[in-house]
Amino acid sequence: MVSQGEAFCPGHVTAFFEVCEDADPRKKGSRGAGLSLSLGVTTVARVRESTRPSLEILVNGKRARAEVTEAAARKVLGDRAYEVKLLSDTPLPVSQGFGVSAAAALSTTLALDDALGLGLPRDELVALAHVAEVEGGTGLGDVVPASLGGMDLRLQPGAPGHADVRKFEVRRDLFLAVIGPELLTRSVIHDPRKVAAINAHGGACVDAFAKEPTLERLFDLGNRFAEETGLASKTVLEVVRASRMFGRAAMAMLGNSIFAEAGREELATLYRKFGTIQRCEVDNEGARVL
């Protein structure tokens, strides 16, 4: 007999952050701030008991390696013997700062728990997804805020039980624009020089945002962080600066991409000249079983 569970996790963009190292992956992560997105990852988990356990992952209908998703699934499964098929769907591009790996991992742990009827505590399912992403090197701080939704302020890093994340509900439409090639997160967070630049400026941005946690301040500090750290490419900087004529925009960390307040059509026209554009809203609900 096949059992099925389904879950959705919003994507997530970070405007600025500080890398926080720890030998314990449940304590490792980042301080920072960002937004959860109404576009994300929906995962269906189909399971049945078997003497020959297996795990198959399809992303947008195609078989995929999806190492972080696999790691998250295996943490939930443990030594249980099941045939498992994970069907993940997302409209978001990978390696562009939209938190796809985090959303895939968390929607997987939630969907699998639902399919198996394990009844694991939600915080533990979030923690397992966080650990899978940290160990996989694909991110440091998207899982926990995506579990909550809204605009987030991450004061302390890590999984639930260690993290201190504050949520603010925001009602706003957004543009997501990809204007350059993929940017692998691990290529940045495993580079000591880049991490040094991030930590030289990220902590001050977090502290400043904590004093005035508004959407406008998120964009302003995000722009400052992108310029001071040198993380933004010349094209990203040029497009963000051009955006100021029509609204607020910032680089999505870490990607050659931009998130912006959706408003004037001139912004959409500008972004289409450089690449692709999608429209979404801030997701204030967070990850959930469907």
Secondary structure, DSSP 8 states (H G I E B T S, - for coil): --EEEEEEEEEEEEEEEEEE--SSTTT-EEEEEEEEEEEEEEEEEEEEE-SS-EEEEEETTEE---HHHHHHHHHHHTT--EEEEEEEE-SS-SSSSS-HHHHHHHHHHHHHHHHHT----HHHHHHHHHHHHHHHTS-SSSHHHHHH-SEEEEEE-SSTTT-EEEEE----EEEEEE-S----HHHHHT-HHHHHHHHHHHHHHHHHHHHS--HHHHHHHHHHHHHHHT-S-HHHHHHHHHHTTTS-EEE-BTSSEEEEE---HHHHHHHHHHSEEEEEEB-SS-SEE-
